Amino acid sequence: MHIESRDGAHLHVKDAGEGKPVVLIHGWPLTGDMFEYQTLALLEAGYRVITYDRRGFGQSAHPATGYDYDTFADDLAAVLDKLDIREANLVGFSMGGGEIARYLTRHGSDRVAKTVLVASVVPYLLKDDSNPDGVDASVFEDMKSEIRKDRFAFLQTFAKQFYGVGVISRPVSSALLDWTFTLGLMASPKATLDCVDAFGRTDFRPDLKSFTKPTLIIHGASDATVPIKPSGKAAAAGIQGSNYIEYDGEPHGLFATDPERLNRDLIEFIG
C-alpha cells in the first residue's frame, strides 16, 4: 500500500499480521525489506509488522528534496497516523534510529509503547570538539565522492564493510550481498547522497530526553560503519533507564549476520 506524507510524497508501506504492532525503520541505503529475518520471526511470534521505505528509497516516492530528519520524522508520523497505530514498538536500524529520536521530539510518545535502537546513528556521529570520538567529516565527504563517481561500485564495496566481509571472514553469503546491492540500487541517487549528510551530521543529543518509554539499545562491538563509542555507548549513557546489549564481534549488519540472536532479543523486549 501507499500512504501520503504531509508534503504529498507517497510512502510504500507493508502491513502484515495481527497483535502488538512493531514498526521497523530501515537503514541506509536499503529498504524496509532489509528486515526479512526479523519480519518473519515477528509474524511467527504473533506480532503485527509494519515496514516502509523511507522517501527516496525502495518503492516510495523519489522527490528532489526532503532528506532531513524533521521530514523523516513527519513521514513516520504519517504512517502511524494513517494506520492509526497505538502502542507501537518502534525499531530503528542505523539511520532509522534517527527517525525515532526526532519523531519523539516532534510528535511525542502517545502512540509509542517501546523503542529499540539497533546499530543506530543516535546520538551524534560527526567528530567535532564536542564529540571527539565521532567520525571525521572527511569520511562522509569521501563516501559522497565515491557515490557520485560510481554509485554501483560504491554499493558493492560498502556492503562488504557493512557485513564485516574480509579475506577470511564470510559472515554472509554472496547471494545476500547481491540482495543488499539490489535493495541499494532501488534508491534515488539524490536521496543516497543527501542522506549521508542527514545521518552523518545530525545531532540527536537534544532528542535523547524525549526517550521516555522503555528503550533497548543493541550494537555490534565490531561495527566499522557506525562506530560503537559515539553511537550505541553514548546513547546508552544518554537515555535514562535504557537497556544496552553489545554483540561481541558483530559488524553493522547484525540483522543478517546474527538474526537469531537479534530476533530473540527483540521479541523478549517487546513481549
Phi, psi and omega in degrees: 000163175238140177241137181272128178282178185295332180259013174094356177286139181268130180252129180277122187236140171243130185226112185223150175086177178228171181104198179300133182279134175239121181254118183257123186246118195280169179264174179272140358255045192263206178222178177299341180289349178300338182272031184305311181295319182288319180301313181297314181296319181291319177297317180292337177272000174095023180257158169270128186242125178243124171237154174212154177273126175302147176309138181089353185232153175056226185263009173282170178299151180244069180289168181279339184226176175101017184264063178223160189287337173296316179293317179301319179295321177292327175296316176299319178299321179297319179297312181295320182291312184295325178272358182049053181276127176244154179054045182287140169260108184267124180240115181246124177260132175054242181293343177295337175295329179295323176303315182297312182302312183286327176300314182298324179288317185276330189236356179078184187243020183300326182267004190249136174261309182214160179229146180226129175249117181246117181048042192275153177281348179292136011262338184191121184268327190290133176284125172208187184299330181273352186218067188295341180269004183284185182266132182298142182303331181297332179297315180291322178294322177295320178300314181295322179297317180293323178295317179296321185287314184198085183303326186289315176294321178301314183300321180291318178293317182299321182299325181293317176294320181307319182257005179071033179279126178226193181298320181258320185280124177228071185288343178227160181283161175296329178295321179291325174297319177297318178298316178299317178300318179297316179297318179295326179298333185288345181283153173286142178300327179294315178296319180301316179290308187297329183286341174298317176291322182298307183279336183275336188239353181282130180264109180264007181302321177293341181278346186300328180292345180279349177281090182252354177261161179309132186229134175248135178239125179235134181210143176279131183294337181255026180292113179266352182269312175238090185306141192291330188294310180278357183244271185305310181295317181292323178295318180298323179287331187265345180256110186299130175077009183287154172263136184235127177234126179254128179265106183298129175079357184272144179275193181296312186280049185292346175296338179247336180276333176217059185296326182296317179293316180298315180300317180299313182294320178297311184294322178296317182291314181293321183291000000 
